[in-house]
Amino acid sequence: MNEIAWDDFMKVELRVGRVLSAEPFPQARKPAYVLKVDFGPEIGVRRSSAQITALYRPEQLVGRLVVGVVNFPPKQIGPLMSECLITGFHDSEGRVALCVPDHEVPPGTRLL
């Protein structure tokens, strides 16, 4: 494992956001949803493609808190310009489980 300095970690803006909408993304190469996530007044609403269809249905996602990287440059994914990266972990079957706070925190809160 490569060690990093604290300053390196602090460059990554991991923020809490609330999912406002989750829609199927049929143009994606792998099954995915288009998420609109509110990261609070400082960051605003961002869109992301998330390959989380194996464990979540769209209606289960709306209103949930998620953790996203908000300072990557936008990335074109098919017709979608993805503006953040929603974080998660692969389980033993390769499905993505979201990385989420276990208590209510305000959208925009930074992970430290």
ROKE-283347 format. One line per 5 residues: number of its first residue (from 1); their letters; for each residue x, y, z of N, C-alpha, C, O. Coordinates in nm, 4 decimals, always signed. Layout:
<pts>
NUM	a	X Y Z X Y Z X Y Z X Y Z  ...;
</pts>
This chain:
<pts>
1	mneia	+0.0842 -0.1169 +0.0000 +0.0000 +0.0000 +0.0000 +0.0891 +0.1236 +0.0000 +0.1868 +0.1324 +0.0744  +0.0527 +0.2187 -0.0853 +0.1273 +0.3448 -0.0911 +0.0749 +0.4407 +0.0147 -0.0455 +0.4646 +0.0236  +0.1645 +0.4948 +0.0938 +0.1244 +0.5946 +0.1922 +0.1147 +0.7304 +0.1248 +0.1874 +0.7604 +0.0302  +0.0220 +0.8127 +0.1763 +0.0095 +0.9500 +0.1282 +0.0211 +1.0441 +0.2473 +0.0040 +1.0044 +0.3625  +0.0498 +1.1671 +0.2167 +0.0585 +1.2691 +0.3211 -0.0814 +1.3243 +0.3489 -0.1706 +1.3138 +0.2647;
6	wddfm	-0.1001 +1.3828 +0.4668 -0.2281 +1.4438 +0.5034 -0.2704 +1.5467 +0.3988 -0.3883 +1.5550 +0.3643  -0.1751 +1.6249 +0.3481 -0.2065 +1.7254 +0.2461 -0.2637 +1.6616 +0.1198 -0.3497 +1.7207 +0.0544  -0.2170 +1.5413 +0.0848 -0.2723 +1.4709 -0.0312 -0.4188 +1.4354 -0.0072 -0.5030 +1.4556 -0.0948  -0.4489 +1.3832 +0.1096 -0.5866 +1.3463 +0.1440 -0.6774 +1.4687 +0.1416 -0.7908 +1.4616 +0.0943  -0.6278 +1.5793 +0.1919 -0.7088 +1.7013 +0.1998 -0.7414 +1.7601 +0.0630 -0.8298 +1.8451 +0.0524;
11	kvelr	-0.6724 +1.7169 -0.0411 -0.7033 +1.7629 -0.1761 -0.8337 +1.7030 -0.2278 -0.8970 +1.7598 -0.3168  -0.8741 +1.5888 -0.1728 -0.9956 +1.5211 -0.2182 -1.1146 +1.5763 -0.1404 -1.1206 +1.5646 -0.0180  -1.2088 +1.6362 -0.2120 -1.3296 +1.6933 -0.1506 -1.4378 +1.5866 -0.1447 -1.5152 +1.5708 -0.2390  -1.4432 +1.5132 -0.0337 -1.5484 +1.4150 -0.0092 -1.6576 +1.4846 +0.0697 -1.6356 +1.5286 +0.1825  -1.7762 +1.4944 +0.0094 -1.8865 +1.5681 +0.0707 -2.0115 +1.4819 +0.0766 -2.0315 +1.3921 -0.0051;
16	vgrvl	-2.0950 +1.5117 +0.1757 -2.2252 +1.4456 +0.1882 -2.3247 +1.5166 +0.0981 -2.3286 +1.6395 +0.0919  -2.4049 +1.4375 +0.0286 -2.5112 +1.4929 -0.0541 -2.6390 +1.4131 -0.0358 -2.6367 +1.2979 +0.0076  -2.7503 +1.4765 -0.0697 -2.8804 +1.4093 -0.0636 -2.9304 +1.3849 -0.2059 -2.9358 +1.4772 -0.2872  -2.9666 +1.2607 -0.2352 -3.0150 +1.2251 -0.3681 -3.1527 +1.2886 -0.3899 -3.2465 +1.2651 -0.3138  -3.1622 +1.3694 -0.4958 -3.2883 +1.4339 -0.5314 -3.3673 +1.3516 -0.6318 -3.4903 +1.3484 -0.6286;
21	saepf	-3.2941 +1.2845 -0.7219 -3.3607 +1.1990 -0.8202 -3.2661 +1.0891 -0.8648 -3.1440 +1.1036 -0.8594  -3.3247 +0.9796 -0.9087 -3.2497 +0.8653 -0.9610 -3.3301 +0.8086 -1.0773 -3.4438 +0.7645 -1.0607  -3.2689 +0.8105 -1.1947 -3.3361 +0.7650 -1.3167 -3.2489 +0.6622 -1.3874 -3.1263 +0.6721 -1.3830  -3.3107 +0.5630 -1.4530 -3.2311 +0.4690 -1.5320 -3.1489 +0.5434 -1.6374 -3.1904 +0.6473 -1.6887  -3.0319 +0.4881 -1.6684 -2.9402 +0.5465 -1.7668 -2.9180 +0.4425 -1.8771 -2.8140 +0.3766 -1.8801;
26	pqark	-3.0161 +0.4274 -1.9683 -3.0080 +0.3207 -2.0687 -2.8914 +0.3343 -2.1660 -2.8522 +0.2351 -2.2274  -2.8349 +0.4535 -2.1820 -2.7232 +0.4727 -2.2748 -2.5896 +0.4282 -2.2155 -2.4907 +0.4201 -2.2883  -2.5841 +0.3998 -2.0874 -2.4592 +0.3572 -2.0235 -2.4202 +0.2173 -2.0716 -2.5069 +0.1348 -2.1005  -2.2898 +0.1911 -2.0799 -2.2417 +0.0586 -2.1204 -2.2759 -0.0486 -2.0176 -2.3116 -0.1608 -2.0537  -2.2651 -0.0143 -1.8900 -2.3036 -0.1047 -1.7815 -2.4267 -0.0458 -1.7147 -2.4432 +0.0762 -1.7142;
31	payvl	-2.5143 -0.1295 -1.6578 -2.6355 -0.0767 -1.5940 -2.6023 +0.0305 -1.4906 -2.5168 +0.0114 -1.4041  -2.6722 +0.1440 -1.5016 -2.6437 +0.2575 -1.4147 -2.7684 +0.3449 -1.4002 -2.8655 +0.3324 -1.4748  -2.7613 +0.4332 -1.3019 -2.8620 +0.5371 -1.2834 -2.7946 +0.6726 -1.3020 -2.6744 +0.6874 -1.2801  -2.8740 +0.7707 -1.3428 -2.8317 +0.9100 -1.3380 -2.8868 +0.9654 -1.2078 -3.0081 +0.9673 -1.1868  -2.7983 +1.0101 -1.1209 -2.8387 +1.0677 -0.9927 -2.8221 +1.2181 -0.9975 -2.7237 +1.2689 -1.0512;
36	kvdfg	-2.9185 +1.2892 -0.9411 -2.9028 +1.4318 -0.9112 -2.8887 +1.4399 -0.7606 -2.9749 +1.3926 -0.6864  -2.7791 +1.5003 -0.7156 -2.7451 +1.5015 -0.5739 -2.7238 +1.6456 -0.5284 -2.6499 +1.7214 -0.5913  -2.7887 +1.6823 -0.4192 -2.7741 +1.8154 -0.3602 -2.6619 +1.8108 -0.2573 -2.6720 +1.7422 -0.1556  -2.5540 +1.8855 -0.2854 -2.4399 +1.8928 -0.1950 -2.4399 +2.0207 -0.1124 -2.3347 +2.0639 -0.0654  -2.5561 +2.0814 -0.0944 -2.5673 +2.1996 -0.0093 -2.5411 +2.3281 -0.0847 -2.5060 +2.3261 -0.2026;
41	peigv	-2.5585 +2.4422 -0.0148 -2.5508 +2.5733 -0.0817 -2.4139 +2.6081 -0.1405 -2.4070 +2.6805 -0.2398  -2.3071 +2.5593 -0.0827 -2.1731 +2.5926 -0.1327 -2.1432 +2.5230 -0.2658 -2.0825 +2.5831 -0.3544  -2.1852 +2.3975 -0.2806 -2.1544 +2.3154 -0.3984 -2.2721 +2.3143 -0.4963 -2.2526 +2.3276 -0.6171  -2.3937 +2.2983 -0.4442 -2.5127 +2.2920 -0.5292 -2.5466 +2.1509 -0.5719 -2.4985 +2.0535 -0.5140  -2.6298 +2.1411 -0.6739 -2.6763 +2.0122 -0.7258 -2.5815 +1.9659 -0.8357 -2.5470 +2.0424 -0.9259;
46	rrssa	-2.5404 +1.8409 -0.8273 -2.4511 +1.7801 -0.9265 -2.5149 +1.6514 -0.9789 -2.5939 +1.5870 -0.9100  -2.4789 +1.6154 -1.1021 -2.5266 +1.4904 -1.1618 -2.4124 +1.3899 -1.1685 -2.2953 +1.4259 -1.1816  -2.4506 +1.2620 -1.1591 -2.3513 +1.1555 -1.1639 -2.4125 +1.0299 -1.2223 -2.5319 +1.0049 -1.2058  -2.3316 +0.9514 -1.2901 -2.3701 +0.8172 -1.3319 -2.3223 +0.7219 -1.2231 -2.2055 +0.7246 -1.1843  -2.4124 +0.6381 -1.1742 -2.3767 +0.5459 -1.0653 -2.4175 +0.4034 -1.1012 -2.5345 +0.3765 -1.1286;
51	qital	-2.3203 +0.3123 -1.1009 -2.3459 +0.1711 -1.1329 -2.3876 +0.0968 -1.0061 -2.3139 +0.0125 -0.9549  -2.5052 +0.1291 -0.9572 -2.5545 +0.0738 -0.8303 -2.6887 +0.0030 -0.8480 -2.7638 -0.0135 -0.7520  -2.7182 -0.0386 -0.9707 -2.8501 -0.0969 -1.0004 -2.8707 -0.2347 -0.9382 -2.9851 -0.2759 -0.9188  -2.7640 -0.3065 -0.9065 -2.7788 -0.4421 -0.8521 -2.8364 -0.4422 -0.7109 -2.9065 -0.5361 -0.6733  -2.8082 -0.3387 -0.6323 -2.8522 -0.3372 -0.4923 -2.9599 -0.2331 -0.4619 -3.0203 -0.2364 -0.3546;
56	yrpeq	-2.9845 -0.1412 -0.5549 -3.0768 -0.0311 -0.5261 -3.1741 -0.0095 -0.6410 -3.1380 -0.0241 -0.7577  -3.2974 +0.0253 -0.6071 -3.3966 +0.0703 -0.7041 -3.4043 +0.2225 -0.6930 -3.3762 +0.2776 -0.5866  -3.4419 +0.2911 -0.8007 -3.4446 +0.4376 -0.7959 -3.5230 +0.4937 -0.6775 -3.4781 +0.5888 -0.6136  -3.6382 +0.4368 -0.6479 -3.7207 +0.4896 -0.5383 -3.6555 +0.4713 -0.4011 -3.6916 +0.5417 -0.3067  -3.5610 +0.3791 -0.3880 -3.4888 +0.3604 -0.2623 -3.3798 +0.4652 -0.2432 -3.3332 +0.4873 -0.1315;
61	lvgrl	-3.3395 +0.5292 -0.3516 -3.2277 +0.6236 -0.3467 -3.2701 +0.7665 -0.3155 -3.1970 +0.8402 -0.2494  -3.3875 +0.8054 -0.3627 -3.4326 +0.9437 -0.3448 -3.4467 +0.9739 -0.1958 -3.5138 +0.9016 -0.1221  -3.3817 +1.0826 -0.1534 -3.3833 +1.1231 -0.0132 -3.2678 +1.0702 +0.0691 -3.2463 +1.1166 +0.1811  -3.1924 +0.9741 +0.0166 -3.0799 +0.9166 +0.0913 -2.9587 +1.0080 +0.0888 -2.9375 +1.0843 -0.0054  -2.8805 +0.9982 +0.1940 -2.7507 +1.0651 +0.1971 -2.6475 +0.9742 +0.1323 -2.6501 +0.8526 +0.1510;
66	vvgvv	-2.5558 +1.0344 +0.0555 -2.4461 +0.9619 -0.0078 -2.3194 +1.0439 +0.0124 -2.3254 +1.1595 +0.0544  -2.2056 +0.9840 -0.0176 -2.0776 +1.0535 -0.0110 -2.0226 +1.0612 -0.1525 -2.0151 +0.9605 -0.2228  -1.9843 +1.1814 -0.1935 -1.9326 +1.1992 -0.3279 -1.8058 +1.2821 -0.3308 -1.7825 +1.3658 -0.2436  -1.7241 +1.2578 -0.4326 -1.6078 +1.3408 -0.4598 -1.6564 +1.4522 -0.5519 -1.7050 +1.4258 -0.6618  -1.6431 +1.5760 -0.5069 -1.6995 +1.6876 -0.5831 -1.5943 +1.7728 -0.6542 -1.6294 +1.8700 -0.7211;
71	nfppk	-1.4661 +1.7383 -0.6411 -1.3643 +1.8206 -0.7066 -1.2873 +1.7484 -0.8169 -1.1777 +1.7908 -0.8534  -1.3436 +1.6396 -0.8705 -1.2912 +1.5840 -0.9946 -1.3410 +1.6715 -1.1093 -1.4469 +1.7331 -1.0974  -1.2670 +1.6784 -1.2203 -1.3210 +1.7507 -1.3348 -1.4415 +1.6748 -1.3914 -1.4487 +1.5527 -1.3780  -1.5358 +1.7451 -1.4542 -1.6505 +1.6762 -1.5157 -1.6018 +1.5718 -1.6163 -1.4982 +1.5885 -1.6808  -1.6798 +1.4631 -1.6279 -1.6423 +1.3538 -1.7181 -1.7628 +1.3184 -1.8051 -1.8730 +1.2966 -1.7548;
76	qigpl	-1.7401 +1.3132 -1.9359 -1.8463 +1.2770 -2.0285 -1.8664 +1.1260 -2.0250 -1.7730 +1.0497 -2.0497  -1.9882 +1.0836 -1.9944 -2.0238 +0.9414 -1.9935 -2.1437 +0.9284 -2.0862 -2.2571 +0.9540 -2.0457  -2.1188 +0.8887 -2.2101 -2.2247 +0.8866 -2.3105 -2.2812 +1.0277 -2.3235 -2.2053 +1.1233 -2.3391  -2.4136 +1.0417 -2.3174 -2.4734 +1.1744 -2.3307 -2.4718 +1.2569 -2.2007 -2.5148 +1.3723 -2.1999  -2.4229 +1.1980 -2.0925 -2.4242 +1.2649 -1.9619 -2.2878 +1.3245 -1.9281 -2.1848 +1.2596 -1.9461;
81	msecl	-2.2878 +1.4484 -1.8790 -2.1673 +1.5076 -1.8226 -2.1738 +1.4825 -1.6723 -2.2490 +1.5490 -1.6011  -2.0951 +1.3866 -1.6239 -2.0928 +1.3528 -1.4821 -2.0119 +1.4583 -1.4076 -1.9000 +1.4910 -1.4473  -2.0687 +1.5114 -1.2994 -2.0087 +1.6238 -1.2280 -1.9537 +1.5876 -1.0903 -1.8991 +1.6729 -1.0204  -1.9681 +1.4616 -1.0519 -1.9152 +1.4149 -0.9232 -1.9052 +1.2630 -0.9287 -1.9595 +1.1990 -1.0188  -1.8355 +1.2068 -0.8318 -1.8221 +1.0613 -0.8208 -1.8866 +1.0181 -0.6905 -1.8422 +1.0574 -0.5826;
86	itgfh	-1.9911 +0.9374 -0.7001 -2.0565 +0.8837 -0.5808 -1.9773 +0.7611 -0.5369 -1.9454 +0.6750 -0.6189  -1.9459 +0.7532 -0.4089 -1.8559 +0.6485 -0.3595 -1.9309 +0.5245 -0.3129 -2.0460 +0.5310 -0.2696  -1.8617 +0.4115 -0.3232 -1.9180 +0.2846 -0.2792 -1.8104 +0.1777 -0.2735 -1.6946 +0.2011 -0.3082  -1.8513 +0.0599 -0.2290 -1.7606 -0.0541 -0.2140 -1.8192 -0.1731 -0.2882 -1.9407 -0.1932 -0.2876  -1.7331 -0.2524 -0.3523 -1.7788 -0.3764 -0.4159 -1.7944 -0.4844 -0.3096 -1.7067 -0.5033 -0.2253;
91	dsegr	-1.9065 -0.5548 -0.3146 -1.9240 -0.6679 -0.2231 -1.8605 -0.7924 -0.2842 -1.7960 -0.7832 -0.3886  -1.8772 -0.9071 -0.2219 -1.8119 -1.0303 -0.2679 -1.8619 -1.0754 -0.4049 -1.7969 -1.1568 -0.4703  -1.9767 -1.0235 -0.4492 -2.0304 -1.0593 -0.5802 -2.0082 -0.9485 -0.6836 -2.0583 -0.9575 -0.7956  -1.9333 -0.8444 -0.6465 -1.9028 -0.7372 -0.7389 -2.0077 -0.6274 -0.7472 -1.9951 -0.5353 -0.8279  -2.1108 -0.6366 -0.6648 -2.2142 -0.5326 -0.6632 -2.1648 -0.4151 -0.5801 -2.0878 -0.4329 -0.4857;
96	valcv	-2.2098 -0.2940 -0.6159 -2.1635 -0.1744 -0.5453 -2.2611 -0.1371 -0.4351 -2.3798 -0.1150 -0.4595  -2.2079 -0.1305 -0.3114 -2.2833 -0.0827 -0.1950 -2.2371 +0.0597 -0.1670 -2.1172 +0.0861 -0.1586  -2.3320 +0.1509 -0.1528 -2.2988 +0.2910 -0.1312 -2.2237 +0.3141 -0.0007 -2.2463 +0.2456 +0.0991  -2.1346 +0.4112 -0.0038 -2.0679 +0.4620 +0.1157 -2.1573 +0.5746 +0.1683 -2.1768 +0.6752 +0.1001  -2.2113 +0.5581 +0.2885 -2.3081 +0.6548 +0.3413 -2.2789 +0.6863 +0.4873 -2.2242 +0.6025 +0.5590;
101	pdhev	-2.3153 +0.8075 +0.5324 -2.3044 +0.8362 +0.6765 -2.4116 +0.7579 +0.7511 -2.5194 +0.7337 +0.6969  -2.3835 +0.7184 +0.8740 -2.4826 +0.6401 +0.9492 -2.5726 +0.7268 +1.0366 -2.6567 +0.6745 +1.1096  -2.5558 +0.8583 +1.0300 -2.6447 +0.9531 +1.0980 -2.6711 +1.0694 +1.0042 -2.5955 +1.0930 +0.9099  -2.7771 +1.1405 +1.0303 -2.8126 +1.2577 +0.9512 -2.7071 +1.3681 +0.9688 -2.6750 +1.4072 +1.0810  -2.6546 +1.4169 +0.8573 -2.5636 +1.5316 +0.8570 -2.6067 +1.6225 +0.7425 -2.6646 +1.5746 +0.6451;
106	ppgtr	-2.5797 +1.7525 +0.7520 -2.6239 +1.8447 +0.6474 -2.5531 +1.8202 +0.5139 -2.4327 +1.7943 +0.5115  -2.6278 +1.8284 +0.4019 -2.5619 +1.8210 +0.2712 -2.4512 +1.9253 +0.2618 -2.4654 +2.0394 +0.3059  -2.3406 +1.8817 +0.2025 -2.2235 +1.9686 +0.1888 -2.1174 +1.9447 +0.2931 -2.0041 +1.9901 +0.2774  -2.1519 +1.8737 +0.4003 -2.0537 +1.8459 +0.5056 -1.9367 +1.7678 +0.4465 -1.9555 +1.6709 +0.3729  -1.8166 +1.8116 +0.4800 -1.6954 +1.7483 +0.4274 -1.6490 +1.6364 +0.5188 -1.6528 +1.6486 +0.6413;
111	ll	-1.6048 +1.5262 +0.4569 -1.5462 +1.4162 +0.5321 -1.4060 +1.4546 +0.5730 -1.3256 +1.4966 +0.4899  -1.3761 +1.4402 +0.7026 -1.2430 +1.4702 +0.7540 -1.1927 +1.3555 +0.8372 -1.0816 +1.3614 +0.8898;
</pts>
